[in-house]
């Protein structure tokens, strides 16, 4: 059964208080107009060594400090900020950065993945692909046997994504790592591969709810006003 945000935060504070860092607010997803969205970009969580807190994912309303590498890659596939929906798989802050958090995978799987699946399916057509900014995200989202840590370079060299029936969100998940080793300026063939997928899928998107309807406007306001 999916938990709402309040229930997730209670679970975090009672069962994972050794790694959970409570904050007054969680970063909201970043987007401009939902009907312009061509890709979903997922980070791991908003934790950072500086202890910065954000209004929206990656602090995108303030500056590009935490998004610069991803933004450079975004430009390589012909997109800009107005065409992105950006969030973290785990929306909460932790007491340590992701790669030091030994409970991150458990928390992502127990508390956040189903929540994010329902949120994405509620607001965005399911043929909008996900760009995963870390291998940690691929590991959390892929079904058993689909992804291994040793695959990262092969995914780029052989132009491979995680198919809809191979992951827990039921969408194409495209590796789009923020690490400088995977800067798309070094992976021209892969950049073209990703660009082609995005362009092809964007032509198939069908918005069930007409723009401007009372129902959609209400849902968008709810999304922008989430904790």
mmCIF file of the C-alpha atoms, coordinates in Angstrom:
data_MODEL
# 
_entry.id   MODEL 
# 
loop_
_atom_site.group_PDB 
_atom_site.id 
_atom_site.type_symbol 
_atom_site.label_atom_id 
_atom_site.label_alt_id 
_atom_site.label_comp_id 
_atom_site.label_asym_id 
_atom_site.label_entity_id 
_atom_site.label_seq_id 
_atom_site.pdbx_PDB_ins_code 
_atom_site.Cartn_x 
_atom_site.Cartn_y 
_atom_site.Cartn_z 
_atom_site.occupancy 
_atom_site.B_iso_or_equiv 
_atom_site.pdbx_formal_charge 
_atom_site.auth_seq_id 
_atom_site.auth_comp_id 
_atom_site.auth_asym_id 
_atom_site.auth_atom_id 
_atom_site.pdbx_PDB_model_num 
ATOM 1   C CA . UNK A 1 1   ? 0.000   0.000  0.000   1.00 0.00 ? 1   UNK A CA 1 
ATOM 2   C CA . UNK A 1 2   ? 1.350   3.409  -0.947  1.00 0.00 ? 2   UNK A CA 1 
ATOM 3   C CA . UNK A 1 3   ? 2.071   5.819  1.885   1.00 0.00 ? 3   UNK A CA 1 
ATOM 4   C CA . UNK A 1 4   ? 1.500   9.557  1.629   1.00 0.00 ? 4   UNK A CA 1 
ATOM 5   C CA . UNK A 1 5   ? 4.236   12.074 2.430   1.00 0.00 ? 5   UNK A CA 1 
ATOM 6   C CA . UNK A 1 6   ? 3.306   12.429 6.085   1.00 0.00 ? 6   UNK A CA 1 
ATOM 7   C CA . UNK A 1 7   ? 3.340   8.662  6.567   1.00 0.00 ? 7   UNK A CA 1 
ATOM 8   C CA . UNK A 1 8   ? 6.718   8.380  4.835   1.00 0.00 ? 8   UNK A CA 1 
ATOM 9   C CA . UNK A 1 9   ? 8.213   11.048 7.087   1.00 0.00 ? 9   UNK A CA 1 
ATOM 10  C CA . UNK A 1 10  ? 6.879   9.294  10.197  1.00 0.00 ? 10  UNK A CA 1 
ATOM 11  C CA . UNK A 1 11  ? 8.471   6.031  9.041   1.00 0.00 ? 11  UNK A CA 1 
ATOM 12  C CA . UNK A 1 12  ? 11.756  7.818  8.420   1.00 0.00 ? 12  UNK A CA 1 
ATOM 13  C CA . UNK A 1 13  ? 11.772  9.425  11.879  1.00 0.00 ? 13  UNK A CA 1 
ATOM 14  C CA . UNK A 1 14  ? 10.815  6.232  13.727  1.00 0.00 ? 14  UNK A CA 1 
ATOM 15  C CA . UNK A 1 15  ? 12.671  3.522  11.793  1.00 0.00 ? 15  UNK A CA 1 
ATOM 16  C CA . UNK A 1 16  ? 15.575  5.357  10.154  1.00 0.00 ? 16  UNK A CA 1 
ATOM 17  C CA . UNK A 1 17  ? 16.400  8.162  12.578  1.00 0.00 ? 17  UNK A CA 1 
ATOM 18  C CA . UNK A 1 18  ? 20.107  7.230  12.442  1.00 0.00 ? 18  UNK A CA 1 
ATOM 19  C CA . UNK A 1 19  ? 20.290  8.411  8.810   1.00 0.00 ? 19  UNK A CA 1 
ATOM 20  C CA . UNK A 1 20  ? 17.237  10.656 8.384   1.00 0.00 ? 20  UNK A CA 1 
ATOM 21  C CA . UNK A 1 21  ? 17.754  14.434 8.631   1.00 0.00 ? 21  UNK A CA 1 
ATOM 22  C CA . UNK A 1 22  ? 14.441  16.194 9.389   1.00 0.00 ? 22  UNK A CA 1 
ATOM 23  C CA . UNK A 1 23  ? 13.831  19.550 7.696   1.00 0.00 ? 23  UNK A CA 1 
ATOM 24  C CA . UNK A 1 24  ? 10.922  21.958 7.784   1.00 0.00 ? 24  UNK A CA 1 
ATOM 25  C CA . UNK A 1 25  ? 10.194  21.380 4.093   1.00 0.00 ? 25  UNK A CA 1 
ATOM 26  C CA . UNK A 1 26  ? 11.139  18.949 1.358   1.00 0.00 ? 26  UNK A CA 1 
ATOM 27  C CA . UNK A 1 27  ? 12.227  20.201 -2.074  1.00 0.00 ? 27  UNK A CA 1 
ATOM 28  C CA . UNK A 1 28  ? 9.314   20.177 -4.509  1.00 0.00 ? 28  UNK A CA 1 
ATOM 29  C CA . UNK A 1 29  ? 9.594   18.769 -8.015  1.00 0.00 ? 29  UNK A CA 1 
ATOM 30  C CA . UNK A 1 30  ? 10.831  21.336 -10.511 1.00 0.00 ? 30  UNK A CA 1 
ATOM 31  C CA . UNK A 1 31  ? 8.840   21.987 -13.688 1.00 0.00 ? 31  UNK A CA 1 
ATOM 32  C CA . UNK A 1 32  ? 7.402   24.878 -15.662 1.00 0.00 ? 32  UNK A CA 1 
ATOM 33  C CA . UNK A 1 33  ? 4.410   23.693 -17.696 1.00 0.00 ? 33  UNK A CA 1 
ATOM 34  C CA . UNK A 1 34  ? 3.666   19.982 -17.366 1.00 0.00 ? 34  UNK A CA 1 
ATOM 35  C CA . UNK A 1 35  ? 2.475   19.747 -20.961 1.00 0.00 ? 35  UNK A CA 1 
ATOM 36  C CA . UNK A 1 36  ? 5.893   20.887 -22.201 1.00 0.00 ? 36  UNK A CA 1 
ATOM 37  C CA . UNK A 1 37  ? 7.718   18.120 -20.336 1.00 0.00 ? 37  UNK A CA 1 
ATOM 38  C CA . UNK A 1 38  ? 9.719   15.721 -22.525 1.00 0.00 ? 38  UNK A CA 1 
ATOM 39  C CA . UNK A 1 39  ? 11.848  14.004 -19.860 1.00 0.00 ? 39  UNK A CA 1 
ATOM 40  C CA . UNK A 1 40  ? 11.774  13.189 -16.169 1.00 0.00 ? 40  UNK A CA 1 
ATOM 41  C CA . UNK A 1 41  ? 15.125  13.711 -14.464 1.00 0.00 ? 41  UNK A CA 1 
ATOM 42  C CA . UNK A 1 42  ? 15.676  11.813 -11.216 1.00 0.00 ? 42  UNK A CA 1 
ATOM 43  C CA . UNK A 1 43  ? 18.393  12.515 -8.676  1.00 0.00 ? 43  UNK A CA 1 
ATOM 44  C CA . UNK A 1 44  ? 19.026  10.395 -5.599  1.00 0.00 ? 44  UNK A CA 1 
ATOM 45  C CA . UNK A 1 45  ? 18.134  12.758 -2.734  1.00 0.00 ? 45  UNK A CA 1 
ATOM 46  C CA . UNK A 1 46  ? 18.740  16.414 -1.807  1.00 0.00 ? 46  UNK A CA 1 
ATOM 47  C CA . UNK A 1 47  ? 21.490  15.744 0.767   1.00 0.00 ? 47  UNK A CA 1 
ATOM 48  C CA . UNK A 1 48  ? 24.790  17.581 0.209   1.00 0.00 ? 48  UNK A CA 1 
ATOM 49  C CA . UNK A 1 49  ? 28.035  18.132 2.096   1.00 0.00 ? 49  UNK A CA 1 
ATOM 50  C CA . UNK A 1 50  ? 27.412  21.884 2.381   1.00 0.00 ? 50  UNK A CA 1 
ATOM 51  C CA . UNK A 1 51  ? 24.117  21.319 4.163   1.00 0.00 ? 51  UNK A CA 1 
ATOM 52  C CA . UNK A 1 52  ? 22.219  23.493 1.691   1.00 0.00 ? 52  UNK A CA 1 
ATOM 53  C CA . UNK A 1 53  ? 18.427  23.260 1.630   1.00 0.00 ? 53  UNK A CA 1 
ATOM 54  C CA . UNK A 1 54  ? 16.309  23.777 -1.459  1.00 0.00 ? 54  UNK A CA 1 
ATOM 55  C CA . UNK A 1 55  ? 12.863  25.001 -2.396  1.00 0.00 ? 55  UNK A CA 1 
ATOM 56  C CA . UNK A 1 56  ? 12.811  22.739 -5.456  1.00 0.00 ? 56  UNK A CA 1 
ATOM 57  C CA . UNK A 1 57  ? 14.864  19.746 -6.600  1.00 0.00 ? 57  UNK A CA 1 
ATOM 58  C CA . UNK A 1 58  ? 18.564  20.526 -7.104  1.00 0.00 ? 58  UNK A CA 1 
ATOM 59  C CA . UNK A 1 59  ? 17.905  24.131 -6.059  1.00 0.00 ? 59  UNK A CA 1 
ATOM 60  C CA . UNK A 1 60  ? 16.928  24.904 -9.642  1.00 0.00 ? 60  UNK A CA 1 
ATOM 61  C CA . UNK A 1 61  ? 14.955  28.011 -8.733  1.00 0.00 ? 61  UNK A CA 1 
ATOM 62  C CA . UNK A 1 62  ? 18.069  29.491 -7.102  1.00 0.00 ? 62  UNK A CA 1 
ATOM 63  C CA . UNK A 1 63  ? 20.976  28.539 -9.401  1.00 0.00 ? 63  UNK A CA 1 
ATOM 64  C CA . UNK A 1 64  ? 22.641  25.683 -11.298 1.00 0.00 ? 64  UNK A CA 1 
ATOM 65  C CA . UNK A 1 65  ? 25.256  24.927 -8.621  1.00 0.00 ? 65  UNK A CA 1 
ATOM 66  C CA . UNK A 1 66  ? 24.083  21.347 -8.099  1.00 0.00 ? 66  UNK A CA 1 
ATOM 67  C CA . UNK A 1 67  ? 22.772  20.840 -11.615 1.00 0.00 ? 67  UNK A CA 1 
ATOM 68  C CA . UNK A 1 68  ? 25.593  22.174 -13.789 1.00 0.00 ? 68  UNK A CA 1 
ATOM 69  C CA . UNK A 1 69  ? 26.929  18.825 -15.009 1.00 0.00 ? 69  UNK A CA 1 
ATOM 70  C CA . UNK A 1 70  ? 23.431  17.534 -15.733 1.00 0.00 ? 70  UNK A CA 1 
ATOM 71  C CA . UNK A 1 71  ? 22.544  20.791 -17.473 1.00 0.00 ? 71  UNK A CA 1 
ATOM 72  C CA . UNK A 1 72  ? 25.539  20.454 -19.800 1.00 0.00 ? 72  UNK A CA 1 
ATOM 73  C CA . UNK A 1 73  ? 24.356  16.965 -20.724 1.00 0.00 ? 73  UNK A CA 1 
ATOM 74  C CA . UNK A 1 74  ? 20.801  18.222 -21.200 1.00 0.00 ? 74  UNK A CA 1 
ATOM 75  C CA . UNK A 1 75  ? 22.054  20.702 -23.790 1.00 0.00 ? 75  UNK A CA 1 
ATOM 76  C CA . UNK A 1 76  ? 23.825  17.867 -25.623 1.00 0.00 ? 76  UNK A CA 1 
ATOM 77  C CA . UNK A 1 77  ? 20.485  16.140 -26.208 1.00 0.00 ? 77  UNK A CA 1 
ATOM 78  C CA . UNK A 1 78  ? 18.726  19.313 -27.358 1.00 0.00 ? 78  UNK A CA 1 
ATOM 79  C CA . UNK A 1 79  ? 16.661  20.101 -24.269 1.00 0.00 ? 79  UNK A CA 1 
ATOM 80  C CA . UNK A 1 80  ? 16.307  23.032 -21.909 1.00 0.00 ? 80  UNK A CA 1 
ATOM 81  C CA . UNK A 1 81  ? 14.891  23.526 -18.408 1.00 0.00 ? 81  UNK A CA 1 
ATOM 82  C CA . UNK A 1 82  ? 11.373  24.233 -19.679 1.00 0.00 ? 82  UNK A CA 1 
ATOM 83  C CA . UNK A 1 83  ? 11.121  20.649 -20.990 1.00 0.00 ? 83  UNK A CA 1 
ATOM 84  C CA . UNK A 1 84  ? 12.130  18.891 -17.783 1.00 0.00 ? 84  UNK A CA 1 
ATOM 85  C CA . UNK A 1 85  ? 10.358  17.521 -14.742 1.00 0.00 ? 85  UNK A CA 1 
ATOM 86  C CA . UNK A 1 86  ? 13.023  17.171 -12.055 1.00 0.00 ? 86  UNK A CA 1 
ATOM 87  C CA . UNK A 1 87  ? 12.780  15.380 -8.730  1.00 0.00 ? 87  UNK A CA 1 
ATOM 88  C CA . UNK A 1 88  ? 14.767  13.148 -6.384  1.00 0.00 ? 88  UNK A CA 1 
ATOM 89  C CA . UNK A 1 89  ? 13.795  9.519  -5.992  1.00 0.00 ? 89  UNK A CA 1 
ATOM 90  C CA . UNK A 1 90  ? 14.051  10.035 -2.216  1.00 0.00 ? 90  UNK A CA 1 
ATOM 91  C CA . UNK A 1 91  ? 12.717  13.524 -1.505  1.00 0.00 ? 91  UNK A CA 1 
ATOM 92  C CA . UNK A 1 92  ? 13.974  13.711 2.080   1.00 0.00 ? 92  UNK A CA 1 
ATOM 93  C CA . UNK A 1 93  ? 17.360  14.829 3.400   1.00 0.00 ? 93  UNK A CA 1 
ATOM 94  C CA . UNK A 1 94  ? 19.810  12.432 5.011   1.00 0.00 ? 94  UNK A CA 1 
ATOM 95  C CA . UNK A 1 95  ? 22.630  12.960 7.513   1.00 0.00 ? 95  UNK A CA 1 
ATOM 96  C CA . UNK A 1 96  ? 25.163  11.850 4.905   1.00 0.00 ? 96  UNK A CA 1 
ATOM 97  C CA . UNK A 1 97  ? 25.551  11.990 1.138   1.00 0.00 ? 97  UNK A CA 1 
ATOM 98  C CA . UNK A 1 98  ? 24.068  9.145  -0.860  1.00 0.00 ? 98  UNK A CA 1 
ATOM 99  C CA . UNK A 1 99  ? 27.122  6.969  -1.456  1.00 0.00 ? 99  UNK A CA 1 
ATOM 100 C CA . UNK A 1 100 ? 27.838  6.877  2.301   1.00 0.00 ? 100 UNK A CA 1 
ATOM 101 C CA . UNK A 1 101 ? 24.262  5.944  3.221   1.00 0.00 ? 101 UNK A CA 1 
ATOM 102 C CA . UNK A 1 102 ? 24.098  2.189  3.747   1.00 0.00 ? 102 UNK A CA 1 
ATOM 103 C CA . UNK A 1 103 ? 20.304  2.318  4.166   1.00 0.00 ? 103 UNK A CA 1 
ATOM 104 C CA . UNK A 1 104 ? 19.542  4.322  1.033   1.00 0.00 ? 104 UNK A CA 1 
ATOM 105 C CA . UNK A 1 105 ? 18.476  1.361  -1.112  1.00 0.00 ? 105 UNK A CA 1 
ATOM 106 C CA . UNK A 1 106 ? 16.178  0.018  1.614   1.00 0.00 ? 106 UNK A CA 1 
ATOM 107 C CA . UNK A 1 107 ? 14.562  3.417  2.131   1.00 0.00 ? 107 UNK A CA 1 
ATOM 108 C CA . UNK A 1 108 ? 14.116  3.997  -1.595  1.00 0.00 ? 108 UNK A CA 1 
ATOM 109 C CA . UNK A 1 109 ? 12.456  0.623  -2.044  1.00 0.00 ? 109 UNK A CA 1 
ATOM 110 C CA . UNK A 1 110 ? 10.309  0.558  1.080   1.00 0.00 ? 110 UNK A CA 1 
ATOM 111 C CA . UNK A 1 111 ? 9.165   4.168  1.176   1.00 0.00 ? 111 UNK A CA 1 
ATOM 112 C CA . UNK A 1 112 ? 9.678   6.118  -2.018  1.00 0.00 ? 112 UNK A CA 1 
ATOM 113 C CA . UNK A 1 113 ? 9.494   4.086  -5.223  1.00 0.00 ? 113 UNK A CA 1 
ATOM 114 C CA . UNK A 1 114 ? 5.773   3.334  -5.132  1.00 0.00 ? 114 UNK A CA 1 
ATOM 115 C CA . UNK A 1 115 ? 5.066   6.914  -4.068  1.00 0.00 ? 115 UNK A CA 1 
ATOM 116 C CA . UNK A 1 116 ? 7.055   8.276  -7.003  1.00 0.00 ? 116 UNK A CA 1 
ATOM 117 C CA . UNK A 1 117 ? 5.467   5.846  -9.447  1.00 0.00 ? 117 UNK A CA 1 
ATOM 118 C CA . UNK A 1 118 ? 1.998   6.993  -8.445  1.00 0.00 ? 118 UNK A CA 1 
ATOM 119 C CA . UNK A 1 119 ? 3.027   10.671 -8.560  1.00 0.00 ? 119 UNK A CA 1 
ATOM 120 C CA . UNK A 1 120 ? 4.562   10.380 -12.024 1.00 0.00 ? 120 UNK A CA 1 
ATOM 121 C CA . UNK A 1 121 ? 1.677   8.333  -13.407 1.00 0.00 ? 121 UNK A CA 1 
ATOM 122 C CA . UNK A 1 122 ? -0.799  10.842 -12.009 1.00 0.00 ? 122 UNK A CA 1 
ATOM 123 C CA . UNK A 1 123 ? 0.815   13.872 -13.644 1.00 0.00 ? 123 UNK A CA 1 
ATOM 124 C CA . UNK A 1 124 ? 2.778   12.653 -16.682 1.00 0.00 ? 124 UNK A CA 1 
ATOM 125 C CA . UNK A 1 125 ? 2.029   10.215 -19.544 1.00 0.00 ? 125 UNK A CA 1 
ATOM 126 C CA . UNK A 1 126 ? 3.891   6.942  -19.127 1.00 0.00 ? 126 UNK A CA 1 
ATOM 127 C CA . UNK A 1 127 ? 5.808   7.242  -22.389 1.00 0.00 ? 127 UNK A CA 1 
ATOM 128 C CA . UNK A 1 128 ? 7.805   10.195 -21.061 1.00 0.00 ? 128 UNK A CA 1 
ATOM 129 C CA . UNK A 1 129 ? 11.205  8.616  -20.258 1.00 0.00 ? 129 UNK A CA 1 
ATOM 130 C CA . UNK A 1 130 ? 13.252  8.950  -17.096 1.00 0.00 ? 130 UNK A CA 1 
ATOM 131 C CA . UNK A 1 131 ? 16.871  10.127 -17.115 1.00 0.00 ? 131 UNK A CA 1 
ATOM 132 C CA . UNK A 1 132 ? 18.632  8.546  -14.118 1.00 0.00 ? 132 UNK A CA 1 
ATOM 133 C CA . UNK A 1 133 ? 21.501  10.721 -12.905 1.00 0.00 ? 133 UNK A CA 1 
ATOM 134 C CA . UNK A 1 134 ? 23.208  7.998  -10.866 1.00 0.00 ? 134 UNK A CA 1 
ATOM 135 C CA . UNK A 1 135 ? 23.881  4.281  -11.055 1.00 0.00 ? 135 UNK A CA 1 
ATOM 136 C CA . UNK A 1 136 ? 22.468  4.059  -7.533  1.00 0.00 ? 136 UNK A CA 1 
ATOM 137 C CA . UNK A 1 137 ? 19.077  4.958  -8.983  1.00 0.00 ? 137 UNK A CA 1 
ATOM 138 C CA . UNK A 1 138 ? 19.323  2.238  -11.636 1.00 0.00 ? 138 UNK A CA 1 
ATOM 139 C CA . UNK A 1 139 ? 20.122  -0.293 -8.940  1.00 0.00 ? 139 UNK A CA 1 
ATOM 140 C CA . UNK A 1 140 ? 17.093  0.741  -6.867  1.00 0.00 ? 140 UNK A CA 1 
ATOM 141 C CA . UNK A 1 141 ? 14.638  0.832  -9.758  1.00 0.00 ? 141 UNK A CA 1 
ATOM 142 C CA . UNK A 1 142 ? 15.680  -2.189 -11.835 1.00 0.00 ? 142 UNK A CA 1 
ATOM 143 C CA . UNK A 1 143 ? 14.136  -5.575 -11.237 1.00 0.00 ? 143 UNK A CA 1 
ATOM 144 C CA . UNK A 1 144 ? 16.533  -8.264 -9.926  1.00 0.00 ? 144 UNK A CA 1 
ATOM 145 C CA . UNK A 1 145 ? 19.025  -9.481 -12.525 1.00 0.00 ? 145 UNK A CA 1 
ATOM 146 C CA . UNK A 1 146 ? 18.570  -6.517 -14.873 1.00 0.00 ? 146 UNK A CA 1 
ATOM 147 C CA . UNK A 1 147 ? 21.305  -4.174 -13.643 1.00 0.00 ? 147 UNK A CA 1 
ATOM 148 C CA . UNK A 1 148 ? 24.793  -4.743 -12.193 1.00 0.00 ? 148 UNK A CA 1 
ATOM 149 C CA . UNK A 1 149 ? 27.333  -2.152 -11.031 1.00 0.00 ? 149 UNK A CA 1 
ATOM 150 C CA . UNK A 1 150 ? 29.835  -3.446 -13.591 1.00 0.00 ? 150 UNK A CA 1 
ATOM 151 C CA . UNK A 1 151 ? 27.495  -2.524 -16.483 1.00 0.00 ? 151 UNK A CA 1 
ATOM 152 C CA . UNK A 1 152 ? 27.839  1.262  -16.438 1.00 0.00 ? 152 UNK A CA 1 
ATOM 153 C CA . UNK A 1 153 ? 30.366  1.727  -19.240 1.00 0.00 ? 153 UNK A CA 1 
ATOM 154 C CA . UNK A 1 154 ? 28.663  -0.966 -21.331 1.00 0.00 ? 154 UNK A CA 1 
ATOM 155 C CA . UNK A 1 155 ? 25.358  0.894  -21.051 1.00 0.00 ? 155 UNK A CA 1 
ATOM 156 C CA . UNK A 1 156 ? 26.998  3.918  -22.670 1.00 0.00 ? 156 UNK A CA 1 
ATOM 157 C CA . UNK A 1 157 ? 29.168  2.036  -25.170 1.00 0.00 ? 157 UNK A CA 1 
ATOM 158 C CA . UNK A 1 158 ? 26.334  -0.211 -26.348 1.00 0.00 ? 158 UNK A CA 1 
ATOM 159 C CA . UNK A 1 159 ? 23.568  2.423  -26.044 1.00 0.00 ? 159 UNK A CA 1 
ATOM 160 C CA . UNK A 1 160 ? 21.334  0.497  -23.640 1.00 0.00 ? 160 UNK A CA 1 
ATOM 161 C CA . UNK A 1 161 ? 18.463  1.709  -21.483 1.00 0.00 ? 161 UNK A CA 1 
ATOM 162 C CA . UNK A 1 162 ? 16.345  -0.084 -18.883 1.00 0.00 ? 162 UNK A CA 1 
ATOM 163 C CA . UNK A 1 163 ? 13.092  -1.101 -20.565 1.00 0.00 ? 163 UNK A CA 1 
ATOM 164 C CA . UNK A 1 164 ? 9.625   -0.448 -19.205 1.00 0.00 ? 164 UNK A CA 1 
ATOM 165 C CA . UNK A 1 165 ? 9.109   -4.088 -18.200 1.00 0.00 ? 165 UNK A CA 1 
ATOM 166 C CA . UNK A 1 166 ? 12.513  -4.231 -16.502 1.00 0.00 ? 166 UNK A CA 1 
ATOM 167 C CA . UNK A 1 167 ? 11.949  -1.644 -13.777 1.00 0.00 ? 167 UNK A CA 1 
ATOM 168 C CA . UNK A 1 168 ? 9.611   -0.661 -10.948 1.00 0.00 ? 168 UNK A CA 1 
ATOM 169 C CA . UNK A 1 169 ? 8.417   2.624  -12.464 1.00 0.00 ? 169 UNK A CA 1 
ATOM 170 C CA . UNK A 1 170 ? 7.224   1.058  -15.727 1.00 0.00 ? 170 UNK A CA 1 
ATOM 171 C CA . UNK A 1 171 ? 8.902   3.683  -17.943 1.00 0.00 ? 171 UNK A CA 1 
ATOM 172 C CA . UNK A 1 172 ? 12.022  3.783  -20.067 1.00 0.00 ? 172 UNK A CA 1 
ATOM 173 C CA . UNK A 1 173 ? 14.917  4.589  -17.747 1.00 0.00 ? 173 UNK A CA 1 
ATOM 174 C CA . UNK A 1 174 ? 17.908  6.043  -19.548 1.00 0.00 ? 174 UNK A CA 1 
ATOM 175 C CA . UNK A 1 175 ? 21.303  6.220  -17.812 1.00 0.00 ? 175 UNK A CA 1 
ATOM 176 C CA . UNK A 1 176 ? 22.238  9.904  -17.657 1.00 0.00 ? 176 UNK A CA 1 
ATOM 177 C CA . UNK A 1 177 ? 24.960  9.979  -15.042 1.00 0.00 ? 177 UNK A CA 1 
ATOM 178 C CA . UNK A 1 178 ? 26.111  13.295 -13.622 1.00 0.00 ? 178 UNK A CA 1 
ATOM 179 C CA . UNK A 1 179 ? 29.673  12.050 -12.945 1.00 0.00 ? 179 UNK A CA 1 
ATOM 180 C CA . UNK A 1 180 ? 32.233  13.820 -15.167 1.00 0.00 ? 180 UNK A CA 1 
ATOM 181 C CA . UNK A 1 181 ? 33.347  10.438 -16.536 1.00 0.00 ? 181 UNK A CA 1 
ATOM 182 C CA . UNK A 1 182 ? 29.968  10.208 -18.256 1.00 0.00 ? 182 UNK A CA 1 
ATOM 183 C CA . UNK A 1 183 ? 29.821  13.738 -19.623 1.00 0.00 ? 183 UNK A CA 1 
ATOM 184 C CA . UNK A 1 184 ? 28.059  13.430 -22.971 1.00 0.00 ? 184 UNK A CA 1 
ATOM 185 C CA . UNK A 1 185 ? 30.789  15.544 -24.551 1.00 0.00 ? 185 UNK A CA 1 
ATOM 186 C CA . UNK A 1 186 ? 32.856  12.341 -24.286 1.00 0.00 ? 186 UNK A CA 1 
ATOM 187 C CA . UNK A 1 187 ? 30.087  10.024 -25.488 1.00 0.00 ? 187 UNK A CA 1 
ATOM 188 C CA . UNK A 1 188 ? 28.845  11.402 -28.799 1.00 0.00 ? 188 UNK A CA 1 
ATOM 189 C CA . UNK A 1 189 ? 27.145  8.210  -30.005 1.00 0.00 ? 189 UNK A CA 1 
ATOM 190 C CA . UNK A 1 190 ? 25.331  7.799  -26.725 1.00 0.00 ? 190 UNK A CA 1 
ATOM 191 C CA . UNK A 1 191 ? 24.233  11.451 -26.774 1.00 0.00 ? 191 UNK A CA 1 
ATOM 192 C CA . UNK A 1 192 ? 22.714  10.909 -30.233 1.00 0.00 ? 192 UNK A CA 1 
ATOM 193 C CA . UNK A 1 193 ? 21.033  7.719  -29.005 1.00 0.00 ? 193 UNK A CA 1 
ATOM 194 C CA . UNK A 1 194 ? 19.416  9.512  -26.056 1.00 0.00 ? 194 UNK A CA 1 
ATOM 195 C CA . UNK A 1 195 ? 18.377  12.471 -28.203 1.00 0.00 ? 195 UNK A CA 1 
ATOM 196 C CA . UNK A 1 196 ? 16.680  10.149 -30.697 1.00 0.00 ? 196 UNK A CA 1 
ATOM 197 C CA . UNK A 1 197 ? 14.729  8.386  -27.933 1.00 0.00 ? 197 UNK A CA 1 
ATOM 198 C CA . UNK A 1 198 ? 13.519  11.665 -26.458 1.00 0.00 ? 198 UNK A CA 1 
ATOM 199 C CA . UNK A 1 199 ? 12.485  13.064 -29.841 1.00 0.00 ? 199 UNK A CA 1 
ATOM 200 C CA . UNK A 1 200 ? 10.708  9.850  -30.821 1.00 0.00 ? 200 UNK A CA 1 
ATOM 201 C CA . UNK A 1 201 ? 8.880   9.463  -27.513 1.00 0.00 ? 201 UNK A CA 1 
ATOM 202 C CA . UNK A 1 202 ? 7.831   13.113 -27.377 1.00 0.00 ? 202 UNK A CA 1 
ATOM 203 C CA . UNK A 1 203 ? 5.861   12.599 -30.599 1.00 0.00 ? 203 UNK A CA 1 
ATOM 204 C CA . UNK A 1 204 ? 3.889   9.771  -28.959 1.00 0.00 ? 204 UNK A CA 1 
ATOM 205 C CA . UNK A 1 205 ? 2.881   11.640 -25.804 1.00 0.00 ? 205 UNK A CA 1 
ATOM 206 C CA . UNK A 1 206 ? -0.865  12.010 -25.380 1.00 0.00 ? 206 UNK A CA 1 
ATOM 207 C CA . UNK A 1 207 ? -2.269  14.165 -22.623 1.00 0.00 ? 207 UNK A CA 1 
ATOM 208 C CA . UNK A 1 208 ? -5.529  12.656 -21.432 1.00 0.00 ? 208 UNK A CA 1 
ATOM 209 C CA . UNK A 1 209 ? -6.534  15.744 -19.462 1.00 0.00 ? 209 UNK A CA 1 
ATOM 210 C CA . UNK A 1 210 ? -6.982  18.822 -21.636 1.00 0.00 ? 210 UNK A CA 1 
ATOM 211 C CA . UNK A 1 211 ? -4.832  21.803 -20.801 1.00 0.00 ? 211 UNK A CA 1 
ATOM 212 C CA . UNK A 1 212 ? -6.653  24.375 -18.714 1.00 0.00 ? 212 UNK A CA 1 
ATOM 213 C CA . UNK A 1 213 ? -9.267  22.027 -17.277 1.00 0.00 ? 213 UNK A CA 1 
ATOM 214 C CA . UNK A 1 214 ? -10.275 22.584 -13.662 1.00 0.00 ? 214 UNK A CA 1 
ATOM 215 C CA . UNK A 1 215 ? -9.123  19.074 -12.705 1.00 0.00 ? 215 UNK A CA 1 
ATOM 216 C CA . UNK A 1 216 ? -5.656  19.454 -14.173 1.00 0.00 ? 216 UNK A CA 1 
ATOM 217 C CA . UNK A 1 217 ? -5.174  22.940 -12.783 1.00 0.00 ? 217 UNK A CA 1 
ATOM 218 C CA . UNK A 1 218 ? -6.107  21.654 -9.328  1.00 0.00 ? 218 UNK A CA 1 
ATOM 219 C CA . UNK A 1 219 ? -3.653  18.745 -9.594  1.00 0.00 ? 219 UNK A CA 1 
ATOM 220 C CA . UNK A 1 220 ? -0.831  21.022 -10.752 1.00 0.00 ? 220 UNK A CA 1 
ATOM 221 C CA . UNK A 1 221 ? -1.430  23.381 -7.835  1.00 0.00 ? 221 UNK A CA 1 
ATOM 222 C CA . UNK A 1 222 ? -1.380  20.408 -5.458  1.00 0.00 ? 222 UNK A CA 1 
ATOM 223 C CA . UNK A 1 223 ? 1.937   19.287 -6.939  1.00 0.00 ? 223 UNK A CA 1 
ATOM 224 C CA . UNK A 1 224 ? 3.521   22.721 -6.668  1.00 0.00 ? 224 UNK A CA 1 
ATOM 225 C CA . UNK A 1 225 ? 2.316   23.091 -3.082  1.00 0.00 ? 225 UNK A CA 1 
ATOM 226 C CA . UNK A 1 226 ? 3.492   19.742 -1.785  1.00 0.00 ? 226 UNK A CA 1 
ATOM 227 C CA . UNK A 1 227 ? 5.662   19.676 1.339   1.00 0.00 ? 227 UNK A CA 1 
# 
